[in-house]
């Protein structure tokens, strides 16, 4: 590990020198590229330098131990430095974990009502609202690609894109089945109903990230349905793309421009096909893991929202928070941070 850290520090120093070169400085594109590279490894380098300092503090304290006059003070410094070294060593292990290459990407979220009929559709709307409010708190932009509503404010299904640096890294653990337990307004006896909603989270991929043969696509245009006034009924701006080899179908009808709908539908299609390919490649690994944090299995029940008790329980990490209202209003950081930490711990365990 130390050899790897030394090499990273040398790379950091070389980047620093190159950025001070007049030729590089006069080339904005190259300078920005080097600055990005340097910024990516900066946390590792800074932590490694703290590690080296802690090692030196230990050596200095050990030398002072032989002097009776400074022995007590040296022992305190040695204890502190050894604790620091252990803590920094753990931090370095986390920093050196392989980084998910998709973490910085925009994210596509697809929500579908499952078991529970209208109750499931109403809760699908609650989850859509929760995710978009969380995006707002991060100053990220949310745009609907396709929306199929019910008559009383529920959502049968919705696809939407959240644009923002690091969006995928914060939403990626939301894939799976979300269960809600509550008393429906129409339930006269006050009996608690259980409904489910399925959430799929995909990193937004470009066509260059995953090659698709144009002859494998069937593209239809149709008139958008739902709210939108007379324009909706007159223009065939909605797009349906079918990937013939897999039978994957994507519809996009939120934009008035057929070109924009096609572009967005292609992004969603590419992202779905990419996800399926990744799922095949990691199926064996996922089967071996005890915890399902991060696998994104859509069939797995990941979380329960219990209205009568005001609690949210994430079953993958055994975390229960009595903050149902805050969470549904977009306060997701506590949940997300716990999932990120659990995923890191699991990856660290795998490297031991």
DRENPAFI-397306 format. One record per residue (C-alpha): x, y, z; residue in three letters. Coordinates in steps of 0.05 Angstrom, whole numbers, plus 5000, padded with zeros to 4 digits. Last residue first. Example, Ala and Ser with C-alpha at 12.3 -4.5 7.8 and 13.67 -1.06 7.14 Angstrom:
BEGIN
((5273 4979 5143) 'SER') ((5246 4910 5156) 'ALA') 
END
This chain:
BEGIN
((4828 4840 5074) 'UNK') ((4803 4870 5008) 'UNK') ((4733 4840 5014) 'UNK') ((4725 4870 5084) 'UNK') ((4743 4938 5056) 'UNK') ((4689 4930 5004) 'UNK') ((4638 4913 5058) 'UNK') ((4659 4972 5101) 'UNK') ((4653 5018 5040) 'UNK') ((4583 4993 5025) 'UNK') ((4563 5003 5098) 'UNK') ((4591 5075 5097) 'UNK') ((4554 5092 5033) 'UNK') ((4489 5063 5061) 'UNK') ((4496 5103 5126) 'UNK') ((4510 5167 5086) 'UNK') ((4449 5155 5043) 'UNK') ((4402 5146 5102) 'UNK') ((4428 5208 5138) 'UNK') ((4428 5248 5073) 'UNK') ((4356 5233 5053) 'UNK') ((4320 5295 5079) 'UNK') ((4275 5300 5018) 'UNK') ((4207 5314 5047) 'UNK') ((4193 5239 5051) 'UNK') ((4254 5234 5097) 'UNK') ((4230 5290 5142) 'UNK') ((4160 5259 5149) 'UNK') ((4187 5189 5164) 'UNK') ((4238 5210 5215) 'UNK') ((4236 5153 5265) 'UNK') ((4299 5123 5234) 'UNK') ((4312 5048 5231) 'UNK') ((4377 5020 5203) 'UNK') ((4385 4945 5194) 'UNK') ((4437 4953 5138) 'UNK') ((4400 4919 5081) 'UNK') ((4331 4925 5114) 'UNK') ((4328 5001 5112) 'UNK') ((4273 5019 5161) 'UNK') ((4233 5084 5159) 'UNK') ((4190 5103 5218) 'UNK') ((4130 5146 5234) 'UNK') ((4098 5089 5273) 'UNK') ((4030 5094 5238) 'UNK') ((4064 5113 5172) 'UNK') ((4113 5054 5165) 'UNK') ((4160 5064 5106) 'UNK') ((4197 4998 5093) 'UNK') ((4262 4992 5054) 'UNK') ((4303 4944 5011) 'UNK') ((4254 4891 4988) 'UNK') ((4294 4857 4932) 'UNK') ((4265 4847 4862) 'UNK') ((4300 4908 4833) 'UNK') ((4369 4884 4853) 'UNK') ((4412 4946 4856) 'UNK') ((4474 4909 4880) 'UNK') ((4497 4968 4923) 'UNK') ((4480 4941 4991) 'UNK') ((4456 4869 4982) 'UNK') ((4490 4842 5044) 'UNK') ((4512 4769 5047) 'UNK') ((4551 4773 4982) 'UNK') ((4563 4710 4943) 'UNK') ((4502 4719 4898) 'UNK') ((4524 4790 4882) 'UNK') ((4592 4766 4858) 'UNK') ((4560 4714 4812) 'UNK') ((4511 4764 4782) 'UNK') ((4564 4818 4771) 'UNK') ((4575 4810 4696) 'UNK') ((4502 4797 4682) 'UNK') ((4481 4859 4721) 'UNK') ((4533 4901 4685) 'UNK') ((4503 4882 4618) 'UNK') ((4433 4897 4644) 'UNK') ((4456 4965 4669) 'UNK') ((4487 4982 4601) 'UNK') ((4423 4962 4566) 'UNK') ((4382 5007 4612) 'UNK') ((4430 5066 4605) 'UNK') ((4431 5060 4529) 'UNK') ((4355 5059 4528) 'UNK') ((4350 5119 4575) 'UNK') ((4399 5159 4533) 'UNK') ((4362 5139 4470) 'UNK') ((4296 5162 4499) 'UNK') ((4327 5230 4517) 'UNK') ((4353 5242 4446) 'UNK') ((4287 5219 4415) 'UNK') ((4247 5264 4461) 'UNK') ((4292 5322 4444) 'UNK') ((4284 5311 4369) 'UNK') ((4208 5303 4375) 'UNK') ((4206 5371 4409) 'UNK') ((4147 5382 4457) 'UNK') ((4185 5346 4512) 'UNK') ((4149 5300 4561) 'UNK') ((4136 5243 4513) 'UNK') ((4192 5193 4521) 'UNK') ((4179 5118 4514) 'UNK') ((4231 5063 4522) 'UNK') ((4221 4990 4503) 'UNK') ((4271 4934 4515) 'UNK') ((4254 4873 4473) 'UNK') ((4326 4848 4480) 'UNK') ((4346 4838 4407) 'UNK') ((4293 4887 4381) 'UNK') ((4311 4949 4422) 'UNK') ((4245 4986 4417) 'UNK') ((4243 5062 4417) 'UNK') ((4178 5099 4428) 'UNK') ((4178 5174 4416) 'UNK') ((4127 5229 4431) 'UNK') ((4125 5289 4384) 'UNK') ((4066 5268 4341) 'UNK') ((4034 5337 4344) 'UNK') ((3960 5355 4346) 'UNK') ((3935 5324 4411) 'UNK') ((3992 5349 4455) 'UNK') ((3989 5419 4427) 'UNK') ((3916 5424 4447) 'UNK') ((3932 5425 4522) 'UNK') ((3989 5390 4557) 'UNK') ((3962 5341 4607) 'UNK') ((3960 5267 4588) 'UNK') ((3978 5232 4523) 'UNK') ((4033 5248 4473) 'UNK') ((4017 5234 4400) 'UNK') ((4059 5180 4369) 'UNK') ((4127 5168 4337) 'UNK') ((4156 5099 4329) 'UNK') ((4230 5077 4327) 'UNK') ((4249 5004 4318) 'UNK') ((4322 4993 4335) 'UNK') ((4369 4935 4322) 'UNK') ((4388 4965 4253) 'UNK') ((4419 5024 4290) 'UNK') ((4470 4977 4322) 'UNK') ((4481 5000 4394) 'UNK') ((4549 5016 4424) 'UNK') ((4551 5031 4498) 'UNK') ((4591 5091 4524) 'UNK') ((4588 5128 4458) 'UNK') ((4512 5128 4461) 'UNK') ((4517 5167 4526) 'UNK') ((4502 5137 4594) 'UNK') ((4460 5165 4650) 'UNK') ((4474 5122 4712) 'UNK') ((4413 5079 4726) 'UNK') ((4367 5075 4787) 'UNK') ((4307 5029 4786) 'UNK') ((4252 5037 4838) 'UNK') ((4194 4989 4849) 'UNK') ((4135 5008 4893) 'UNK') ((4100 4964 4943) 'UNK') ((4036 4965 4983) 'UNK') ((4017 4943 5054) 'UNK') ((3950 4964 5081) 'UNK') ((3936 4981 5154) 'UNK') ((3863 4973 5175) 'UNK') ((3826 5035 5197) 'UNK') ((3758 5003 5187) 'UNK') ((3735 5056 5136) 'UNK') ((3794 5048 5089) 'UNK') ((3786 5102 5035) 'UNK') ((3840 5147 5067) 'UNK') ((3887 5087 5063) 'UNK') ((3918 5065 5130) 'UNK') ((3993 5057 5122) 'UNK') ((4050 5009 5109) 'UNK') ((4095 5025 5050) 'UNK') ((4146 4978 5018) 'UNK') ((4202 5001 4972) 'UNK') ((4227 4947 4924) 'UNK') ((4296 4957 4894) 'UNK') ((4344 5010 4869) 'UNK') ((4355 5066 4919) 'UNK') ((4429 5051 4931) 'UNK') ((4450 5089 4869) 'UNK') ((4419 5156 4889) 'UNK') ((4478 5192 4922) 'UNK') ((4534 5167 4876) 'UNK') ((4490 5177 4815) 'UNK') ((4481 5251 4829) 'UNK') ((4556 5263 4836) 'UNK') ((4556 5326 4793) 'UNK') ((4483 5343 4777) 'UNK') ((4428 5326 4728) 'UNK') ((4370 5284 4753) 'UNK') ((4332 5249 4698) 'UNK') ((4261 5224 4704) 'UNK') ((4221 5162 4687) 'UNK') ((4151 5156 4718) 'UNK') ((4103 5098 4727) 'UNK') ((4032 5086 4752) 'UNK') ((4034 5152 4789) 'UNK') ((3980 5175 4837) 'UNK') ((3943 5241 4840) 'UNK') ((3871 5216 4837) 'UNK') ((3863 5198 4763) 'UNK') ((3926 5159 4755) 'UNK') ((3990 5186 4723) 'UNK') ((4037 5158 4669) 'UNK') ((4099 5203 4664) 'UNK') ((4158 5199 4616) 'UNK') ((4222 5239 4611) 'UNK') ((4212 5284 4673) 'UNK') ((4269 5333 4688) 'UNK') ((4304 5343 4755) 'UNK') ((4360 5395 4762) 'UNK') ((4409 5392 4821) 'UNK') ((4416 5446 4874) 'UNK') ((4431 5393 4927) 'UNK') ((4368 5410 4966) 'UNK') ((4330 5410 4900) 'UNK') ((4354 5339 4885) 'UNK') ((4328 5316 4953) 'UNK') ((4261 5349 4936) 'UNK') ((4261 5311 4869) 'UNK') ((4274 5244 4905) 'UNK') ((4220 5254 4957) 'UNK') ((4168 5278 4906) 'UNK') ((4180 5216 4863) 'UNK') ((4175 5173 4926) 'UNK') ((4109 5205 4946) 'UNK') ((4082 5196 4875) 'UNK') ((4100 5122 4878) 'UNK') ((4063 5122 4944) 'UNK') ((3999 5145 4909) 'UNK') ((4009 5091 4855) 'UNK') ((4018 5037 4908) 'UNK') ((3954 5059 4943) 'UNK') ((3918 5058 4876) 'UNK') ((3936 4985 4864) 'UNK') ((3971 4952 4922) 'UNK') ((4026 4911 4891) 'UNK') ((4074 4950 4847) 'UNK') ((4074 5024 4827) 'UNK') ((4133 5040 4782) 'UNK') ((4190 5089 4792) 'UNK') ((4247 5099 4742) 'UNK') ((4306 5142 4761) 'UNK') ((4359 5164 4711) 'UNK') ((4422 5193 4742) 'UNK') ((4475 5243 4721) 'UNK') ((4546 5218 4725) 'UNK') ((4598 5231 4779) 'UNK') ((4592 5162 4811) 'UNK') ((4595 5124 4745) 'UNK') ((4669 5103 4749) 'UNK') ((4655 5072 4818) 'UNK') ((4721 5083 4854) 'UNK') ((4766 5025 4872) 'UNK') ((4783 5031 4946) 'UNK') ((4846 5072 4958) 'UNK') ((4811 5127 4997) 'UNK') ((4779 5075 5043) 'UNK') ((4847 5042 5058) 'UNK') ((4877 5111 5068) 'UNK') ((4825 5129 5121) 'UNK') ((4840 5064 5159) 'UNK') ((4915 5081 5159) 'UNK') ((4898 5151 5183) 'UNK') ((4862 5123 5244) 'UNK') ((4918 5074 5261) 'UNK') ((4971 5128 5252) 'UNK') ((4932 5177 5295) 'UNK') ((4926 5126 5351) 'UNK') ((5001 5113 5347) 'UNK') ((5015 5188 5348) 'UNK') ((4971 5199 5410) 'UNK') ((5003 5141 5449) 'UNK') ((5073 5164 5429) 'UNK') ((5059 5236 5450) 'UNK') ((5034 5213 5518) 'UNK') ((5095 5168 5527) 'UNK') ((5141 5225 5507) 'UNK') ((5110 5271 5560) 'UNK') ((5122 5218 5614) 'UNK') ((5192 5202 5590) 'UNK') ((5216 5274 5582) 'UNK') ((5262 5280 5643) 'UNK') ((5278 5205 5644) 'UNK') ((5307 5209 5572) 'UNK') ((5300 5140 5540) 'UNK') ((5229 5155 5520) 'UNK') ((5252 5215 5479) 'UNK') ((5275 5171 5421) 'UNK') ((5208 5135 5421) 'UNK') ((5171 5201 5416) 'UNK') ((5213 5222 5355) 'UNK') ((5200 5156 5320) 'UNK') ((5124 5160 5334) 'UNK') ((5121 5232 5310) 'UNK') ((5157 5211 5246) 'UNK') ((5104 5157 5232) 'UNK') ((5049 5208 5246) 'UNK') ((5081 5256 5196) 'UNK') ((5084 5201 5143) 'UNK') ((5010 5186 5154) 'UNK') ((4992 5260 5150) 'UNK') ((5028 5262 5083) 'UNK') ((4988 5201 5060) 'UNK') ((4923 5238 5079) 'UNK') ((4942 5298 5037) 'UNK') ((4962 5254 4979) 'UNK') ((4898 5213 4981) 'UNK') ((4854 5275 4985) 'UNK') ((4892 5307 4927) 'UNK') ((4885 5248 4879) 'UNK') ((4822 5273 4842) 'UNK') ((4843 5347 4848) 'UNK') ((4908 5333 4811) 'UNK') ((4874 5298 4753) 'UNK') ((4823 5354 4748) 'UNK') ((4879 5406 4748) 'UNK') ((4916 5368 4694) 'UNK') ((4854 5368 4649) 'UNK') ((4840 5442 4664) 'UNK') ((4912 5461 4645) 'UNK') ((4906 5420 4580) 'UNK') ((4842 5456 4560) 'UNK') ((4867 5525 4581) 'UNK') ((4933 5520 4541) 'UNK') ((4975 5581 4562) 'UNK') ((4988 5550 4631) 'UNK') ((5013 5486 4598) 'UNK') ((5064 5524 4556) 'UNK') ((5085 5568 4616) 'UNK') ((5099 5508 4661) 'UNK') ((5069 5516 4730) 'UNK') ((5017 5463 4715) 'UNK') ((5073 5414 4697) 'UNK') ((5105 5422 4765) 'UNK') ((5040 5409 4803) 'UNK') ((5026 5349 4759) 'UNK') ((5095 5321 4775) 'UNK') ((5082 5331 4850) 'UNK') ((5015 5294 4846) 'UNK') ((5046 5237 4806) 'UNK') ((5101 5231 4859) 'UNK') ((5047 5229 4913) 'UNK') ((5010 5174 4876) 'UNK') ((5075 5133 4869) 'UNK') ((5087 5140 4944) 'UNK') ((5016 5117 4959) 'UNK') ((5025 5055 4916) 'UNK') ((5090 5038 4951) 'UNK') ((5056 5048 5018) 'UNK') ((5000 5000 5000) 'UNK') 
END
